[in-house]
Amino acid sequence: MRAVVIGGGVAGLAAAYELVHGGHEVALFEAGPVWGGQVRTFEIGGGRIESFYHHLFRSDTEIVALIEELRLGPDLEWIDSNVGMHADGRNYPFVGPLDLLRFDRVSPLTRLRLGLTALWLRRVSDWRRYEGQRASAWITSRVGREGYRRVWGPLLRAKFGAYAEDVSMVWFWGKIYLRFASREGGLFAKEQLGYLRGSFGRLVDALVAAIRAGGAEAEHGVAVERIDVAGGRVRGVTLAGGRVVPAEVVIATVPSPLFARLLPELPELDARYSELLGSVRYQWATVLVLALDRPLSGIYWLTMTDDDCPFVVAVEQTNFVPPERYGGQHVVYFSRYADPGDPIAEQDVEEVLDEYEPFIRRINPAFERGWVTGRWLFKDRAGQPIVHMRYHETIPPHRAPAAGLYLANTTQIYPEDRGQNYSIRMGRRVARLALADAERVRRRGSPAPTLP
């Protein structure tokens, strides 16, 4: 069977890897200049680092198994996490449950309610019970107005902007549940997070090498111009420049708006599917990365709760792995999720640093520009799908409206949030689905059943 995979992020790489292992003829095309998508890397001080920060949870079993399969297991490190919360000019550590008792920004009663609510969500594995509920309403009912206004509300607003009040409770449940899943040994155990020595770019490289070793064509810097469909089934793709690549199966791992543009006849094929693709809304993911000549704080993951702060989290990578890996420099990510019309979409790195500098100084009042040895700005227009309360009703099926055509992107990861583990799982599952469908047609001469 001949298959084409569109998109060289980890979902596309995982799909191509699965198809190659099945003995099929595969062509993988990535429009960008490098592999990896949101896991792409660059260099600081001679060491590779992700453009968008990444780590693993203990529950990320799919990616851990793949790392082992690709013989990178000895370099997967599990490191005690170091997280905190910034509020009103003060950094509060949140390593263990006792830290909650010291969080004097809210009343003792609210601290108790925050802790009990987290414990409750830790024990609830059935996320379906929260479908159709707003996180804002559920949180307020459990922790009170003070807990929502001072702790969780600012985080939802920083992540989802104007859509914060409508975010699904399922999304919030997943965030809390995953954090506890990385604590082995009970409530007082430390959270451990995983990182691949040398960056997750090594996993991307190993996947590309394995795909090519299996005989696949794998090219980046090559854009697919359109998906070719005739007679109700996919026939292949046309690349920019006019080259036609025939295929019985096409798996697209690109954002929903791009998928719709690649298949202009979609409204005629299936108006409802076209409507589902058009209903998705994304927040831009933007990250300012600074290399410093000294530490900014002692915390790896510092969540910002001040309403006026333009970034949602400061992730100090070198409080997680040693600065020696980056030539002795200290590396900090400042993350912001923005609506498409937000000014940051057009700003350059110096303009963003100018805006962020007073708020970086809130983390460490001694901070000054002279500390900065390097600066980078990365943006992704499809960084975060907005998971609203009725989101589960708007997810398009993996099977697209033409036989042999499949979609696998971050809008379909629900109930989990986007992440390497779930993208890899989805890419491999959709590849298996495509193979099973093709085999069913071959053996029985019957079309594949309709599945979500």
Backbone hydrogen bonds, N-H to C=O, Kabsch-Sander energy under -0.5 kcal/mol:
donor,donor_aa,acceptor,acceptor_aa,energy
3,A,1,M,-0.5
3,A,25,E,-3.1
4,V,249,V,-2.3
5,V,27,A,-2.7
6,I,251,I,-2.8
7,G,5,V,-0.6
7,G,29,F,-3.3
10,V,36,G,-0.6
13,L,9,G,-2.6
14,A,10,V,-2.3
15,A,11,A,-2.2
16,A,12,G,-2.5
17,Y,13,L,-2.4
18,E,14,A,-2.1
19,L,15,A,-2.2
20,V,16,A,-2.6
21,H,17,Y,-2.1
22,G,18,E,-1.0
23,G,20,V,-1.9
24,H,19,L,-1.8
25,E,1,M,-2.3
26,V,24,H,-0.6
27,A,3,A,-2.0
28,L,217,E,-3.2
29,F,5,V,-2.3
30,E,219,E,-2.3
36,G,8,G,-2.8
39,V,36,G,-2.3
40,R,37,G,-1.5
42,F,49,I,-2.5
44,I,47,G,-2.7
47,G,44,I,-2.0
49,I,42,F,-2.5
51,S,40,R,-2.8
56,L,194,G,-2.1
60,D,57,F,-1.9
61,T,59,S,-2.1
64,V,60,D,-1.5
65,A,61,T,-2.2
66,L,62,E,-1.8
67,I,63,I,-2.6
68,E,64,V,-2.1
69,E,65,A,-2.4
70,L,66,L,-2.1
71,R,68,E,-1.7
72,L,67,I,-2.9
73,G,67,I,-0.6
75,D,72,L,-2.0
76,L,73,G,-2.1
77,E,75,D,-0.7
77,E,195,Y,-3.0
79,I,77,E,-0.6
79,I,193,L,-3.0
81,S,191,E,-3.4
84,G,301,W,-2.6
85,M,92,Y,-3.0
86,H,303,T,-3.6
87,A,90,R,-2.6
90,R,87,A,-1.3
92,Y,85,M,-3.5
92,Y,90,R,-0.6
94,F,83,V,-3.0
99,D,96,G,-1.4
100,L,96,G,-0.5
100,L,97,P,-0.9
101,L,97,P,-0.7
102,R,98,L,-0.8
102,R,99,D,-0.6
103,F,100,L,-1.2
104,D,102,R,-1.8
106,V,103,F,-1.1
111,R,107,S,-2.3
112,L,108,P,-2.1
113,R,109,L,-2.3
114,L,110,T,-2.7
115,G,111,R,-2.3
116,L,112,L,-2.5
117,T,113,R,-2.2
118,A,114,L,-2.0
119,L,115,G,-2.2
120,W,116,L,-2.2
121,L,117,T,-2.5
122,R,118,A,-2.0
123,R,119,L,-1.1
123,R,120,W,-0.7
124,V,120,W,-0.7
124,V,121,L,-0.7
125,S,123,R,-0.8
127,W,125,S,-1.3
129,R,126,D,-1.2
130,Y,127,W,-2.1
131,E,128,R,-1.4
132,G,389,M,-1.0
133,Q,130,Y,-1.7
135,A,167,V,-3.1
138,W,134,R,-2.2
139,I,135,A,-3.0
140,T,136,S,-2.0
141,S,137,A,-2.0
142,R,138,W,-1.1
142,R,139,I,-0.7
143,V,139,I,-3.2
144,G,139,I,-0.5
144,G,140,T,-1.6
147,G,143,V,-0.7
148,Y,144,G,-1.9
149,R,145,R,-3.1
150,R,146,E,-2.5
151,V,147,G,-1.5
152,W,147,G,-1.5
153,G,148,Y,-3.4
155,L,151,V,-0.8
156,L,152,W,-2.3
157,R,153,G,-2.4
158,A,154,P,-2.4
159,K,155,L,-1.9
160,F,156,L,-2.9
161,G,157,R,-2.2
163,Y,160,F,-2.1
164,A,161,G,-1.9
166,D,163,Y,-1.6
167,V,164,A,-1.4
168,S,387,V,-3.3
169,M,133,Q,-2.6
172,F,168,S,-1.3
173,W,169,M,-2.9
174,G,170,V,-2.2
175,K,171,W,-1.6
176,I,172,F,-1.9
177,Y,173,W,-3.0
178,L,174,G,-2.3
179,R,175,K,-1.5
180,F,176,I,-1.8
181,A,177,Y,-1.5
182,S,178,L,-0.8
182,S,179,R,-0.8
183,R,180,F,-1.9
184,E,182,S,-0.6
184,E,190,K,-0.6
185,G,183,R,-0.5
189,A,186,G,-1.4
192,Q,182,S,-2.6
193,L,79,I,-2.6
194,G,56,L,-2.4
195,Y,77,E,-2.2
197,R,75,D,-3.0
197,R,195,Y,-0.6
199,S,196,L,-2.4
202,R,199,S,-1.5
204,V,200,F,-1.8
205,D,201,G,-2.6
206,A,202,R,-2.3
207,L,203,L,-2.2
208,V,204,V,-2.3
209,A,205,D,-2.5
210,A,206,A,-2.3
211,I,207,L,-2.4
212,R,208,V,-2.4
213,A,209,A,-2.4
214,G,210,A,-1.2
215,G,212,R,-1.9
216,A,211,I,-1.8
217,E,26,V,-2.4
218,A,216,A,-0.6
219,E,28,L,-2.6
221,G,30,E,-1.3
221,G,32,G,-2.1
222,V,30,E,-2.1
225,E,238,T,-2.8
226,R,238,T,-1.7
227,I,262,L,-3.0
228,D,226,R,-0.5
228,D,236,G,-2.5
229,V,227,I,-0.5
230,A,233,R,-2.5
233,R,230,A,-1.4
234,V,403,A,-2.9
235,R,228,D,-3.4
236,G,228,D,-1.1
237,V,245,V,-2.3
238,T,226,R,-2.7
239,L,243,R,-3.4
240,A,223,A,-2.8
242,G,239,L,-2.6
245,V,237,V,-3.2
247,A,235,R,-1.9
248,E,2,R,-2.4
249,V,2,R,-1.5
250,V,404,G,-2.7
251,I,4,V,-2.6
252,A,250,V,-0.5
252,A,406,Y,-2.9
253,T,6,I,-2.8
259,F,255,P,-2.2
260,A,256,S,-2.2
261,R,257,P,-1.6
262,L,258,L,-2.1
263,L,259,F,-0.9
266,L,263,L,-2.1
268,E,265,E,-0.8
269,L,265,E,-1.8
270,D,266,L,-3.0
274,S,270,D,-2.1
275,E,271,A,-2.1
276,L,272,R,-2.2
277,L,273,Y,-2.2
278,G,274,S,-2.0
279,S,275,E,-1.1
279,S,276,L,-0.5
280,V,276,L,-0.6
280,V,277,L,-0.8
283,Q,384,Q,-2.6
284,W,338,A,-3.3
285,A,380,D,-2.7
286,T,284,W,-0.6
286,T,336,R,-2.5
287,V,378,F,-2.6
288,L,334,F,-2.4
289,V,287,V,-0.6
289,V,376,W,-2.9
290,L,288,L,-0.5
290,L,332,V,-2.7
291,A,374,G,-2.7
292,L,290,L,-0.5
292,L,330,H,-3.4
293,D,371,W,-1.8
300,Y,82,N,-1.6
301,W,82,N,-1.9
302,L,300,Y,-0.7
302,L,314,A,-2.5
303,T,84,G,-2.5
303,T,301,W,-0.7
304,M,312,V,-2.6
305,T,86,H,-1.9
309,C,306,D,-1.6
312,V,335,S,-2.8
313,V,335,S,-0.9
314,A,302,L,-2.6
315,V,313,V,-0.6
315,V,333,Y,-2.5
316,E,300,Y,-2.7
316,E,314,A,-0.7
317,Q,315,V,-1.2
317,Q,331,V,-0.9
318,T,331,V,-1.1
319,N,316,E,-2.4
320,F,317,Q,-1.7
320,F,321,V,-0.5
321,V,317,Q,-2.4
325,R,322,P,-1.6
326,Y,323,P,-2.2
327,G,324,E,-1.2
328,G,323,P,-2.0
329,Q,323,P,-0.5
329,Q,326,Y,-1.4
330,H,292,L,-2.8
331,V,329,Q,-0.5
332,V,290,L,-2.5
333,Y,315,V,-2.9
334,F,288,L,-2.4
335,S,313,V,-2.2
335,S,333,Y,-0.5
336,R,286,T,-2.6
337,Y,158,A,-0.7
338,A,284,W,-2.1
342,D,339,D,-2.3
345,A,342,D,-1.9
346,E,343,P,-2.0
347,Q,343,P,-0.8
352,V,348,D,-2.1
353,L,349,V,-2.3
354,D,350,E,-2.3
355,E,351,E,-1.7
356,Y,352,V,-2.4
357,E,353,L,-2.2
359,F,356,Y,-1.1
360,I,356,Y,-2.2
361,R,357,E,-2.0
363,I,359,F,-0.9
363,I,360,I,-0.5
364,N,360,I,-1.7
367,F,364,N,-2.4
371,W,368,E,-2.1
372,V,369,R,-1.8
373,T,291,A,-3.4
374,G,291,A,-1.3
376,W,289,V,-2.1
378,F,287,V,-2.5
380,D,285,A,-2.2
383,G,283,Q,-0.6
383,G,380,D,-1.3
384,Q,283,Q,-1.9
386,I,281,R,-2.8
387,V,385,P,-0.8
388,H,386,I,-1.3
389,M,166,D,-1.7
391,Y,388,H,-2.0
393,E,390,R,-1.8
394,T,391,Y,-2.3
400,A,398,H,-0.7
400,A,405,L,-2.2
402,A,400,A,-1.9
403,A,232,G,-2.4
405,L,402,A,-2.1
406,Y,250,V,-2.5
407,L,398,H,-2.6
408,A,252,A,-2.7
412,Q,409,N,-2.1
413,I,410,T,-1.1
416,E,413,I,-1.3
423,S,419,G,-2.2
424,I,420,Q,-2.7
425,R,421,N,-2.3
426,M,422,Y,-2.4
427,G,423,S,-2.7
428,R,424,I,-2.2
429,R,425,R,-2.3
430,V,426,M,-2.8
431,A,427,G,-1.7
432,R,428,R,-2.2
433,L,429,R,-2.4
434,A,430,V,-2.5
435,L,431,A,-2.2
436,A,432,R,-2.6
437,D,433,L,-2.5
438,A,434,A,-2.3
439,E,435,L,-2.4
440,R,436,A,-2.3
441,V,437,D,-2.2
442,R,438,A,-2.1
443,R,439,E,-2.6
444,R,440,R,-2.4
445,G,440,R,-0.5
445,G,441,V,-1.6
446,S,440,R,-0.8
451,L,449,P,-0.6
